[in-house]
């Protein structure tokens, strides 16, 4: 474990103390768990994004109009 010093404004410190007490944790352990959860969430999101982006795009099925027919101006006159 690594000890660090952090500086919080009064409102944030009070909020953190209350939430730590509700979970029967020290403030230090509570802050550590919050940061660890955030880190895990970020990693999970990054891994999921990499997995999705690594997949080949799928080809859409169906009979689609051509670009030219969609942009034909004679129908608008």
Secondary structure, 3 states (H helix, E strand, C coil): CCCCCCCCCHHHHHHHHHHHHHCCCCHHHHHHHHHHHHHHHHHHHHHHHHHHHHCCCCCCCCCCCCHHHHCCCHHHC
